[in-house]
Amino acid sequence: MKPMLTLQTHEQLKAMSDPLRSKMMMLLIERPFTGQQLAAELNLSRAKVHYHLKELAKNNLITIVRTEEKNGIVQKFYQSVASGFVPDPTLLPHKEEMGEVTRSFALESVERTRKNIISAPEEAFQEHVSEDPTEWPFMIPMIEVTATKEDYQKFNRGFHQLVNELRQNAKQAEQNPSAKLYRIDLFAFQIEESNFVREQDEDDEN
C-alpha cells in the first residue's frame, strides 16, 4: 500500500465523493475485506456493496490483495491502494467536490476514532495524576490558535517528522515486551468562530 496516491481524474474524485464509499474506503485503508464482510460490517446488502466495490476498483482506488476458496467459492479480499489521497492540481476546477471528499474522510475518521475510544483498554485513560499533560498515557488536545499559514505549515511538518521517527523505531519497539500499540489522530483545520469564550480578568482590563 502506498502512503499517498494522487487522484488524476475527475472520475476518481467522483468515485470517492459518495459518503458510503468514503466509509468503505476508511475500512479498506485499515485492513482487507471481502464484499461479504463489508456488507456485514455496514449492514448493507451484498449486491449494493459489490456495486460500490466495482466502482472503486474500476477507478484504481482499491485492489484485490488475496483470494481464498471456501466451500468451493472463491472469496476476494479488497484493500485500498493507499493510506491517503490527494488531488492532482489539474482537478482544481472541481475544488468543491475535492472539499467534500476530504470532509467525508475526516468525518469517517472521527467515527472510527470514537469506536476505538469505546473499545480501548481501561489502562489507556488511567494514570494521569500529573498536571503536566505530556506525562499522560493519552492525548486529548482541544486547542485553538491563531497562526499564519507559514507557522501552521511549520507545525504540520514538525508533527509529521515526529510520526516518521516513531515509525522508524517501530520494528525495534515491537521487540520490547513493554511496548504498547497507540492510535494517533490529529485533526487540524481552519474554523470561522472560536468555541472557547473566557471572561477577561480585571487585571487584564487594567
Backbone hydrogen bonds, N-H to C=O, Kabsch-Sander energy under -0.5 kcal/mol:
donor,donor_aa,acceptor,acceptor_aa,energy
2,K,81,V,-2.4
5,L,84,G,-2.0
7,L,5,L,-0.6
7,L,86,V,-2.5
13,L,9,T,-1.6
14,K,10,H,-2.7
15,A,11,E,-2.2
16,M,12,Q,-1.4
17,S,13,L,-0.8
17,S,14,K,-0.6
18,D,14,K,-0.6
22,S,18,D,-2.1
23,K,19,P,-1.9
24,M,20,L,-2.3
25,M,21,R,-3.1
26,M,22,S,-2.1
27,L,23,K,-1.5
28,L,24,M,-2.5
29,I,25,M,-1.6
30,E,26,M,-1.0
31,R,27,L,-1.9
33,F,78,Y,-2.1
38,L,34,T,-2.4
39,A,35,G,-2.4
40,A,36,Q,-2.0
41,E,37,Q,-2.6
42,L,38,L,-2.6
43,N,39,A,-0.8
44,L,39,A,-2.3
49,V,45,S,-2.0
50,H,46,R,-3.0
51,Y,47,A,-1.8
52,H,48,K,-1.8
53,L,49,V,-2.5
54,K,50,H,-2.2
55,E,51,Y,-1.7
56,L,52,H,-2.3
57,A,53,L,-2.7
58,K,54,K,-2.4
59,N,55,E,-1.1
60,N,57,A,-1.9
61,L,56,L,-2.5
62,I,56,L,-0.7
63,T,79,Q,-2.5
65,V,63,T,-0.6
65,V,77,F,-2.6
66,R,77,F,-1.0
68,E,75,Q,-2.2
70,K,68,E,-0.5
70,K,73,I,-3.1
73,I,70,K,-1.7
75,Q,68,E,-4.2
75,Q,73,I,-0.6
77,F,66,R,-2.8
78,Y,33,F,-3.4
78,Y,76,K,-0.6
79,Q,63,T,-2.2
80,S,28,L,-1.8
81,V,61,L,-2.1
83,S,2,K,-2.3
86,V,5,L,-2.3
88,D,7,L,-2.4
91,L,88,D,-2.5
92,L,89,P,-1.8
94,H,91,L,-2.4
95,K,92,L,-1.7
98,M,94,H,-2.2
99,G,95,K,-2.4
100,E,96,E,-1.8
101,V,97,E,-2.3
102,T,98,M,-2.1
103,R,99,G,-2.5
104,S,100,E,-2.5
105,F,101,V,-2.2
106,A,102,T,-2.3
107,L,103,R,-2.4
108,E,104,S,-2.3
109,S,105,F,-2.2
110,V,106,A,-2.1
111,E,107,L,-1.9
112,R,108,E,-2.3
113,T,109,S,-2.4
114,R,110,V,-2.4
115,K,111,E,-1.9
116,N,112,R,-1.9
117,I,113,T,-2.4
118,I,114,R,-2.0
119,S,115,K,-2.0
120,A,116,N,-0.8
120,A,117,I,-0.6
124,A,121,P,-1.7
125,F,122,E,-1.4
126,Q,123,E,-1.3
129,V,127,E,-0.5
135,E,132,D,-2.1
136,W,133,P,-1.2
147,A,145,V,-0.6
152,Y,148,T,-2.4
153,Q,149,K,-2.3
154,K,150,E,-1.9
155,F,151,D,-2.1
156,N,152,Y,-2.5
157,R,153,Q,-2.5
158,G,154,K,-2.1
159,F,155,F,-2.4
160,H,156,N,-2.1
161,Q,157,R,-2.0
162,L,158,G,-1.9
163,V,159,F,-2.1
164,N,160,H,-2.3
165,E,161,Q,-1.9
166,L,162,L,-2.0
167,R,163,V,-2.4
168,Q,164,N,-2.3
169,N,165,E,-1.5
170,A,167,R,-1.0
173,A,169,N,-2.3
174,E,170,A,-2.3
175,Q,171,K,-0.6
175,Q,172,Q,-0.9
176,N,173,A,-1.8
179,A,176,N,-2.0
182,Y,180,K,-0.5
184,I,182,Y,-0.5
185,D,183,R,-0.5
188,A,186,L,-0.5
197,V,195,N,-0.5
205,E,201,D,-1.8
206,N,202,E,-1.7
